[in-house]
Amino acid sequence: MKKTAAASAAATFTIGELAREFDLTTRAIRFYEEAGLLSPQREGRLRVYTQGDRTRLKLTQRGKRLGLSLAEIKELVMMYESPRDTVPQLRRYLEVLAGHRADIEARMADLRATLEEVRAYESEARSLLKKLGG
């Protein structure tokens, strides 16, 4: 954490510090910047990230772990920072999560069906092998 002239009272971070903290590459952080998720201040050629940028990066990583798209993450991050009423924000958050959960459940059902097929093929192959004396 560094204190800068532009933000002497608030904690600031370099791109390298955030990269190390979140186990990301600096390129990934710049990508999030290009996507509009982060907006560091500039001191000459240096990027200076605020506590708000750090929080947005943390929310972005949480959204990625949940499997959300970048557009969904951006929408949720923007809602998080919005001074609007929290009821619409929570409803939208629940909609996004419900859609994501439904997608995961569908994929899990597909995987279960595929797993059952594999088990059936394994059983069939074992039976054939036994018949052939192998």
N, C-alpha and C positions, 0 to 999 in steps of 0.2 A: 504494500500500500504506500502510495506517495502522496504528499501534499504538494499541490501546485499553486502558483500565484492566482490562477483563475478560480480555483476552488479550495482556498486555504482552509476553510472551516469544514469542508466535507471530504470524506475519503474518496480518493481517486485511484484508478488502476491503469497500468499499461496493458497493451494487448498481450504481451508475454506473461504477465501475472495472471490474467484471466485464462489464458491458454493452459498454463500449468494447473491452476485451481480446478478447471473443469475438464482437464485431460483432453483438450482439443488442439488442433493446429491453429496457427494464426490465420491461415487461409480460411478455415471454417468460420472463424469469428468475422473475418472480412466478408464472407458470403452472407452471414446473418445481417451484417451491416448493409450490404447491397439489397437484401430482401426487405429492408426497412424495420428490422427488429431491434437494431441497435443504432444509436446515433451519438457517437463519441464527439467530444469537443476536440478542437485542434489547437495545438500549441506549436506553431511552425509546421513541421512535417510529422510531428508526433500525434498519435491518437491518444486522447485522455478519456478514459471511461469513468462514469460516475457510479454511485451506488445503484441508481436507477437502471443503468445499463447492465450492471451485475445481476440485478433482480430479473430483468428481462431475459438475460442469458440463462439464468437458473430455470425460469419458467419454460423457456424454449427447450432446454434439455429434458425437463419433466414431460413436456408434450411429445418429444421424440421417443422417450421411453414408453409412453402410452401408445405409440404408433400413429400419432396424428400427423396429418399433412402439414406442410409449411404454411399453407393458407389458413388452416384451422388454428394452428399455433398463433399465427399473427393476429387473427381475429380475437382469440382469447386473451392474448397479451394486451391488445388495444382496449378490450373491455375491462381488463384488470386496472388499467391506468385511467379509465374514464371516470369522471365525477358523477356520472348518471346514477340513477337508482339501481340498487343491486338486484332487484327482483327480475328485470329483463335479462340482466347479465347471467344470473344463476339459471334462468330458464334456458337460455341459449347454450350455456355450458352443459346443462343436462341433455339437451338435444344432441350436441356434438358427441358427448360421451355415450349416449344411448345408440347413436348410429354406429359409433366405433365398436361398442360392445356387440351389436348385432352382426357386424362384419366379422369380428373375431369368432363369435359363436358359429357362424356359417362355415368359416374356414375350419374350425375344430370339428364340426360335423362331417365335413368332407374328409378330413384327416382320419377320423374314426372309421368311416366307410372304407377308405383306402387301406387302413391298417387291417381291417377284417378281411379284405380281399387278399392281402399279403399272407395273412395267417392261413386262409383257405388254400392258397397256392402252396405254402410250405407243407401243410398237412397232406395235400395231394402228392407232392413230390416225395415226401417221406414214405407214403403208402406204396408208391410206384417203386421206390428204391428197395423197400422191404420185399416186395413181390419179386424183384429182380435179383434178390439175394445180396444186395449191397449194403 
